[in-house]
Amino acid sequence: MYPPRSRKREKNKRSSKRRRRTVWSWINVSLLLLITAMLTYYFIGDPGGGPTSQPPSAETAGSPSPSPEPVIAQPSATVTPEPEATASPEPSPSATPEVSPTPSPSEEAAVTSSPDSSGAGDNSSGDVSGLPGDVSGATVKLNFAGDVIFSGKVADLLQKKGYDYSYSALDGMFQKDDLTIVNLETPITTGGVGAENKQYVFKGAPQALDALKSAGVDAVNLANNHTLDQGEQGLLDTLNNLSTRGIPYVGAGKNSQEAYTAQYFERNGIKIALLGFTRVIPHSDWMAGASKPGVASVYDSMEALKTISAAKKKADLVVVVVHWGKERVEQYDAAQQTLGRSFIDAGADLVMGGHPHVLQGIEPYKGKWIAFSTGNFIFTRSTTAATWETAVFQAECGITGQCSLTLHPMDAELGQPVPMNDADGQLLLNKVQSLSSGLVKIGSDGRVTQAGR
């Protein structure tokens, strides 16, 4: 006898409900597994957290690999005008706006992208930027100051007050260290022919070098966009005027071999190699050649990186002074960062930048320091207040190449740097810390430490 139809229908309903519950259970489990997998990939599989944290695209100028040709405008290439300095020296009557080589599309991408602020680069080795607290043995103290000119209004002032006026507020700071380096942006000559198509053309008197040396400046960088303001003869005169006074120079020379050659110093049993390069020149013919005076360029950095590697084999400490970046721009860019890191990868222990005429941030990278701009030092006064702020960057380094870094805030008065008062100095230190992308901390004493260390 068959059961009633109503009982059969009820049984089928219960069976159908069980099947639906089972299906929904599997669907829910599948969704949970999918969500879990997505969250795991987001937080673990992609440590950067998204596309904005990717490192900057590599730039031709900063890449150790050679490029088919230097990324720099040839004489027939189209160039775009770029304003010169923020300073207000007396321009040449026939001066026209200076031009800078037009970058390639890959360079544009690197320059316009933001610097990588993900940390101190590849620091997996555990290196800590700075001199270890338990360092044993001798150390050397190095001072780095920014752009120095002896032209225009600065020249007029110093002719009245004397060339030692520029250093009178420093209390012998440069005489108390082991090595002082500045960026000399003035051809030192009584002759030469002023460069055409430049907004500012500088020229300084030879006697300015006597006071420079007496103040304790030990070496100068010539790799910059004013070294040939008085032509090749002006450069040769500059080299001669420096040599006769016993002031070593880097970054320029009678030929490319001299321009890329390191200067070596031995202090307290530590051998120091100093090199200078520029990534800012107005014309391609400013580059030094096999038998042509000029500057050491890093539009193509292959030669510079080879030189750094060779210097590291001879010295305990390798220091690079570099001219780069954009004028009056306080934030360093990806092009500077890529090039600076490549210097350290090649063997540099300390990288000191200049050219922007304002202070920029500092990056710790693989236990080393990159200071992107030291600002002005002995300079004119422009209408841009940020160009009045500067600092002496003081490094103390051991024989292993590890360095501590301390900033001494200064006001760049007309032709004379003057130490800041405590309140203004603290504001400047805070500013440099904020420009360093959260990578460093700067104490009230100016001591720079790696953030999180």
C-alpha positions as CSV (number, residue, x, y, z in Angstrom):
1,M,0.0,0.0,0.0
2,Y,1.4,3.4,-1.0
3,P,1.8,6.2,1.5
4,P,-0.5,9.2,1.1
5,R,0.6,11.8,-1.5
6,S,0.7,14.6,1.1
7,R,3.3,12.7,3.2
8,K,5.4,12.1,0.0
9,R,5.3,15.7,-0.9
10,E,6.4,16.7,2.6
11,K,9.3,14.3,2.4
12,N,10.4,15.7,-1.0
13,K,10.2,19.3,0.5
14,R,12.5,18.3,3.3
15,S,14.9,16.7,0.9
16,S,14.9,19.8,-1.3
17,K,15.6,22.1,1.6
18,R,18.6,20.0,2.7
19,R,20.0,20.2,-0.8
20,R,19.6,23.9,-1.0
21,R,21.2,24.3,2.5
22,T,24.1,22.2,1.3
23,V,24.6,24.2,-1.9
24,W,24.5,27.5,0.0
25,S,27.0,26.2,2.5
26,W,29.4,25.3,-0.2
27,I,28.9,28.7,-1.9
28,N,29.6,30.5,1.4
29,V,32.7,28.4,2.0
30,S,34.0,29.1,-1.5
31,L,33.4,32.9,-1.1
32,L,35.2,32.9,2.3
33,L,38.2,31.0,0.7
34,L,38.3,33.5,-2.2
35,I,38.2,36.6,0.1
36,T,40.9,35.0,2.3
37,A,43.1,34.4,-0.7
38,M,42.7,37.9,-2.0
39,L,43.5,39.5,1.4
40,T,46.5,37.2,1.7
41,Y,47.8,38.2,-1.7
42,Y,47.3,41.9,-0.9
43,F,49.0,42.0,2.4
44,I,51.7,39.3,1.9
45,G,52.2,38.7,-1.8
46,D,52.5,42.5,-2.6
47,P,54.5,44.1,0.2
48,G,54.5,47.5,-1.5
49,G,50.7,47.7,-1.1
50,G,50.0,49.0,-4.6
51,P,51.4,50.5,-7.8
52,T,52.4,53.8,-6.2
53,S,55.1,52.1,-4.1
54,Q,57.0,50.7,-7.1
55,P,60.6,52.0,-7.3
56,P,61.2,54.8,-9.8
57,S,61.9,53.8,-13.4
58,A,65.6,53.5,-14.1
59,E,67.2,56.5,-15.8
60,T,69.8,56.2,-18.5
61,A,72.1,58.7,-16.8
62,G,72.1,56.8,-13.6
63,S,72.4,53.3,-15.0
64,P,75.7,51.4,-14.8
65,S,75.0,49.8,-18.2
66,P,76.2,51.8,-21.1
67,S,73.7,53.5,-23.4
68,P,74.2,53.7,-27.2
69,E,75.1,57.4,-26.9
70,P,75.2,60.0,-24.2
71,V,71.7,61.3,-23.4
72,I,72.6,64.9,-24.1
73,A,71.7,67.4,-26.7
74,Q,74.1,67.5,-29.6
75,P,74.9,70.9,-31.2
76,S,72.1,70.5,-33.7
77,A,69.6,69.2,-31.2
78,T,66.6,71.2,-30.1
79,V,67.0,72.6,-26.6
80,T,64.5,74.2,-24.2
81,P,65.2,77.4,-22.2
82,E,65.7,76.9,-18.5
83,P,66.1,79.8,-16.1
84,E,69.5,80.0,-14.4
85,A,70.1,80.7,-10.8
86,T,67.8,82.4,-8.2
87,A,70.6,84.7,-7.5
88,S,70.9,88.2,-8.8
89,P,74.4,88.8,-10.0
90,E,75.1,91.3,-12.7
91,P,74.4,89.5,-16.0
92,S,76.4,90.0,-19.1
93,P,74.8,92.8,-21.2
94,S,74.5,90.4,-24.1
95,A,73.3,87.4,-22.0
96,T,70.3,85.4,-23.0
97,P,68.5,82.7,-21.1
98,E,70.7,79.6,-20.6
99,V,69.6,76.3,-22.1
100,S,69.8,72.8,-20.7
101,P,70.0,69.6,-22.8
102,T,66.6,68.2,-23.6
103,P,66.2,64.8,-21.8
104,S,65.0,61.7,-23.6
105,P,61.5,60.4,-22.9
106,S,62.9,57.9,-20.4
107,E,64.7,60.7,-18.5
108,E,61.5,62.7,-18.4
109,A,59.7,59.8,-16.8
110,A,62.3,59.4,-14.2
111,V,62.4,63.1,-13.4
112,T,58.7,63.7,-13.1
113,S,58.1,60.6,-11.0
114,S,58.3,60.8,-7.3
115,P,61.3,59.5,-5.4
116,D,61.1,56.2,-3.8
117,S,60.4,56.7,-0.1
118,S,59.9,53.1,0.7
119,G,62.9,53.1,3.0
120,A,66.7,53.1,2.6
121,G,66.8,51.1,-0.5
122,D,68.1,47.5,-0.3
123,N,69.3,47.5,3.2
124,S,68.8,43.8,3.8
125,S,72.5,43.5,4.9
126,G,71.5,45.3,8.1
127,D,73.9,48.2,7.6
128,V,73.0,51.3,9.6
129,S,73.6,54.7,8.2
130,G,76.0,56.5,10.5
131,L,79.1,56.0,12.4
132,P,78.7,53.1,14.9
133,G,78.7,54.2,18.5
134,D,81.4,51.6,19.4
135,V,83.7,52.6,16.6
136,S,87.3,52.1,17.4
137,G,90.3,53.7,15.8
138,A,90.8,57.0,14.1
139,T,88.2,59.0,12.3
140,V,88.2,61.9,9.9
141,K,86.0,65.0,10.1
142,L,84.8,66.4,6.7
143,N,82.9,69.6,6.0
144,F,80.8,70.2,2.9
145,A,79.4,73.6,1.9
146,G,77.3,74.7,-1.0
147,D,77.7,76.9,-4.0
148,V,80.4,79.6,-3.9
149,I,80.7,82.5,-6.4
150,F,83.0,85.5,-6.5
151,S,81.2,87.5,-9.2
152,G,78.6,90.3,-9.5
153,K,77.4,91.8,-6.3
154,V,79.5,89.4,-4.2
155,A,82.7,90.6,-6.0
156,D,81.7,94.2,-5.4
157,L,81.2,93.6,-1.7
158,L,84.4,91.7,-1.2
159,Q,86.5,94.3,-3.0
160,K,85.3,96.7,-0.4
161,K,85.4,94.5,2.7
162,G,88.2,92.1,1.8
163,Y,87.9,88.5,0.6
164,D,88.3,87.1,4.1
165,Y,84.9,88.8,5.0
166,S,83.1,85.7,3.6
167,Y,84.6,83.5,6.3
168,S,84.7,85.9,9.2
169,A,81.5,84.5,11.0
170,L,82.6,80.9,10.8
171,D,84.9,81.0,13.8
172,G,87.6,79.0,12.0
173,M,85.2,76.0,11.4
174,F,87.1,74.9,8.3
175,Q,90.5,75.1,10.0
176,K,89.4,72.7,12.8
177,D,88.4,69.7,10.6
178,D,90.4,67.3,8.4
179,L,89.0,68.2,5.0
180,T,86.7,70.9,3.7
181,I,85.1,70.8,0.2
182,V,83.0,73.5,-1.6
183,N,81.5,73.8,-5.0
184,L,83.3,76.6,-6.9
185,E,80.9,78.1,-9.4
186,T,83.1,80.9,-10.7
187,P,85.8,80.7,-13.3
188,I,88.9,82.3,-11.7
189,T,90.5,84.3,-14.4
190,T,91.4,87.8,-15.6
191,G,90.9,86.8,-19.2
192,G,88.6,84.5,-21.1
193,V,85.6,85.3,-23.3
194,G,82.1,85.3,-21.7
195,A,79.8,82.5,-22.8
196,E,77.0,83.5,-25.1
197,N,73.3,82.5,-24.7
198,K,73.6,82.3,-20.9
199,Q,71.6,84.4,-18.5
200,Y,74.3,84.6,-15.9
201,V,78.0,84.6,-16.8
202,F,80.4,84.6,-13.8
203,K,84.0,85.6,-13.4
204,G,86.1,85.9,-10.3
205,A,89.4,87.5,-9.3
206,P,92.4,85.2,-8.5
207,Q,93.0,86.8,-5.1
208,A,89.6,85.3,-3.9
209,L,91.4,82.0,-3.8
210,D,94.0,83.2,-1.3
211,A,91.3,83.9,1.3
212,L,89.5,80.6,0.4
213,K,92.6,78.6,1.2
214,S,93.4,80.6,4.3
215,A,89.9,79.9,5.6
216,G,90.6,76.2,5.5
217,V,89.0,75.1,2.3
218,D,91.1,72.1,1.1
219,A,89.5,71.2,-2.3
220,V,86.9,72.4,-4.7
221,N,84.5,70.8,-7.1
222,L,84.4,72.3,-10.7
223,A,81.8,70.0,-12.2
224,N,79.0,72.5,-12.6
225,N,77.2,74.7,-15.1
226,H,79.4,77.8,-14.7
227,T,82.9,76.4,-14.9
228,L,83.2,77.3,-18.6
229,D,81.4,80.7,-18.3
230,Q,84.7,82.3,-19.6
231,G,85.3,79.6,-22.2
232,E,88.0,77.0,-22.4
233,Q,90.7,79.6,-21.7
234,G,88.9,80.7,-18.6
235,L,88.8,77.1,-17.4
236,L,92.5,76.6,-18.1
237,D,93.2,79.8,-16.1
238,T,91.1,78.5,-13.3
239,L,93.0,75.2,-13.1
240,N,96.3,77.1,-13.1
241,N,95.2,79.6,-10.4
242,L,94.1,76.7,-8.2
243,S,97.2,74.7,-8.8
244,T,99.6,77.6,-8.1
245,R,97.9,78.0,-4.7
246,G,97.9,74.3,-3.9
247,I,94.1,73.9,-4.0
248,P,93.1,70.5,-5.4
249,Y,90.1,70.4,-7.7
250,V,87.9,67.6,-9.1
251,G,85.2,67.5,-11.8
252,A,87.0,69.4,-14.6
253,G,90.3,69.3,-16.4
254,K,92.5,69.9,-19.4
255,N,91.0,66.6,-20.8
256,S,88.6,63.9,-19.9
257,Q,91.2,61.8,-18.1
258,E,92.0,64.7,-15.7
259,A,88.3,65.6,-15.3
260,Y,87.3,62.1,-14.1
261,T,90.4,61.6,-12.0
262,A,90.0,61.4,-8.2
263,Q,92.0,63.5,-5.8
264,Y,93.4,61.5,-2.8
265,F,94.0,62.7,0.7
266,E,95.4,60.9,3.7
267,R,94.2,62.1,7.1
268,N,94.7,60.2,10.4
269,G,95.7,57.1,8.6
270,I,92.5,57.1,6.5
271,K,92.8,57.5,2.7
272,I,90.0,59.6,1.1
273,A,89.2,59.7,-2.6
274,L,87.2,62.8,-3.8
275,L,85.4,62.9,-7.2
276,G,83.1,65.5,-8.8
277,F,80.5,65.1,-11.5
278,T,77.7,67.2,-13.1
279,R,74.4,66.4,-14.7
280,V,73.8,70.1,-15.5
281,I,75.6,71.7,-18.4
282,P,74.2,74.3,-20.9
283,H,75.8,72.7,-24.0
284,S,77.2,69.3,-24.9
285,D,80.6,70.9,-25.9
286,W,81.2,71.6,-22.2
287,M,82.0,67.9,-21.7
288,A,85.7,67.1,-21.4
289,G,87.2,65.2,-24.3
290,A,90.3,63.1,-25.0
291,S,92.2,66.3,-25.8
292,K,89.6,68.9,-24.9
293,P,89.1,70.9,-21.7
294,G,85.8,70.5,-20.0
295,V,83.8,69.0,-17.1
296,A,83.1,65.4,-16.0
297,S,79.5,64.8,-17.1
298,V,77.1,62.1,-15.9
299,Y,74.4,62.4,-18.5
300,D,75.9,59.0,-19.3
301,S,77.3,57.8,-16.0
302,M,79.3,54.8,-17.3
303,E,82.7,56.5,-17.0
304,A,81.9,58.0,-13.6
305,L,80.8,54.6,-12.2
306,K,84.0,53.0,-13.5
307,T,86.0,55.8,-11.8
308,I,84.2,55.3,-8.5
309,S,84.9,51.6,-8.5
310,A,88.5,52.1,-9.3
311,A,88.9,54.7,-6.5
312,K,87.3,52.3,-4.0
313,K,90.1,49.9,-4.6
314,K,92.7,52.5,-3.6
315,A,90.9,54.4,-0.8
316,D,89.2,53.6,2.5
317,L,86.6,56.4,1.9
318,V,85.1,57.5,-1.4
319,V,83.3,60.9,-1.6
320,V,81.3,62.0,-4.6
321,V,80.2,65.7,-5.1
322,V,77.6,66.0,-7.8
323,H,75.7,68.9,-9.5
324,W,72.1,67.9,-10.4
325,G,68.4,68.5,-9.8
326,K,66.2,71.5,-10.5
327,E,66.8,75.0,-9.3
328,R,64.6,76.4,-6.5
329,V,62.9,73.0,-6.1
330,E,63.2,71.7,-2.5
331,Q,62.1,68.1,-3.1
332,Y,64.7,65.9,-4.7
333,D,63.4,63.8,-7.7
334,A,63.7,60.2,-8.9
335,A,66.5,61.1,-11.4
336,Q,68.7,62.3,-8.5
337,Q,67.8,59.3,-6.4
338,T,68.6,56.8,-9.1
339,L,71.9,58.4,-9.9
340,G,72.9,58.8,-6.2
341,R,72.1,55.2,-5.5
342,S,74.2,54.0,-8.5
343,F,77.2,55.9,-7.1
344,I,76.9,54.0,-3.8
345,D,76.3,50.7,-5.6
346,A,79.6,51.4,-7.5
347,G,81.6,52.0,-4.3
348,A,80.9,55.6,-3.0
349,D,80.6,56.0,0.7
350,L,79.2,59.5,0.8
351,V,77.3,61.6,-1.9
352,M,76.9,65.3,-1.6
353,G,74.7,67.2,-4.1
354,G,74.3,70.8,-5.2
355,H,72.9,73.1,-7.9
356,P,69.2,73.6,-6.7
357,H,70.3,76.7,-4.6
358,V,68.0,75.5,-1.9
359,L,68.4,72.7,0.7
360,Q,66.9,69.3,-0.2
361,G,66.4,66.1,1.8
362,I,68.8,63.3,2.9
363,E,68.5,59.6,2.1
364,P,70.2,56.7,3.9
365,Y,71.0,54.0,1.4
366,K,72.8,50.7,2.2
367,G,74.4,52.2,5.3
368,K,75.6,55.4,3.4
369,W,74.3,58.9,3.1
370,I,73.0,60.8,0.0
371,A,72.6,64.6,0.7
372,F,70.7,65.8,-2.3
373,S,71.5,69.6,-2.1
374,T,73.7,71.6,0.2
375,G,72.2,74.9,-1.1
376,N,74.1,78.2,-1.5
377,F,77.0,79.2,0.6
378,I,78.9,82.3,-0.6
379,F,76.3,83.7,-2.9
380,T,74.1,86.7,-3.8
381,R,70.6,87.2,-2.2
382,S,67.6,86.6,-4.4
383,T,64.0,87.3,-3.8
384,T,63.4,83.6,-3.0
385,A,63.7,83.2,0.8
386,A,64.5,79.5,0.6
387,T,67.8,80.3,-1.1
388,W,68.9,82.2,2.0
389,E,68.8,79.0,4.1
390,T,71.9,76.8,4.0
391,A,74.0,74.5,6.2
392,V,77.5,73.1,6.6
393,F,77.1,69.3,6.2
394,Q,79.7,67.7,8.6
395,A,80.6,64.0,8.3
396,E,82.7,62.0,10.7
397,C,83.9,58.8,9.0
398,G,85.9,55.7,10.1
399,I,88.3,53.6,8.1
400,T,85.4,51.2,7.1
401,G,83.6,54.0,5.2
402,Q,80.8,54.4,7.7
403,C,80.0,58.1,8.4
404,S,77.9,60.1,10.8
405,L,76.3,63.2,9.5
406,T,75.6,66.5,11.3
407,L,74.0,69.7,9.9
408,H,75.1,73.2,11.1
409,P,72.4,75.7,10.0
410,M,73.5,78.9,8.4
411,D,72.0,82.1,6.8
412,A,73.5,82.7,3.4
413,E,73.8,86.5,3.6
414,L,75.2,88.5,0.7
415,G,78.7,87.0,0.2
416,Q,78.8,85.7,3.8
417,P,77.4,82.6,5.5
418,V,76.4,83.3,9.1
419,P,75.4,80.7,11.8
420,M,71.7,80.7,12.5
421,N,70.3,81.4,16.0
422,D,68.9,78.4,17.8
423,A,65.3,79.0,17.0
424,D,65.8,79.5,13.3
425,G,68.3,76.6,13.2
426,Q,65.7,74.3,14.7
427,L,63.1,75.3,12.1
428,L,65.7,74.6,9.3
429,L,66.5,71.2,10.8
430,N,62.8,70.3,11.0
431,K,62.4,71.4,7.3
432,V,65.3,69.2,6.1
433,Q,63.8,66.3,8.0
434,S,60.4,66.8,6.4
435,L,62.1,67.0,2.9
436,S,63.7,63.6,3.6
437,S,60.6,61.5,2.9
438,G,60.4,60.2,6.4
439,L,63.7,58.4,6.1
440,V,65.7,60.3,8.7
441,K,65.4,62.1,12.0
442,I,67.5,65.2,12.8
443,G,68.1,66.0,16.4
444,S,68.3,69.5,17.9
445,D,72.1,69.2,17.7
446,G,71.8,68.7,13.9
447,R,72.8,65.0,14.1
448,V,71.1,62.9,11.4
449,T,70.0,59.4,12.1
450,Q,68.1,56.8,10.1
451,A,64.4,56.7,10.9
452,G,63.4,53.7,12.9
453,R,67.0,53.0,14.1
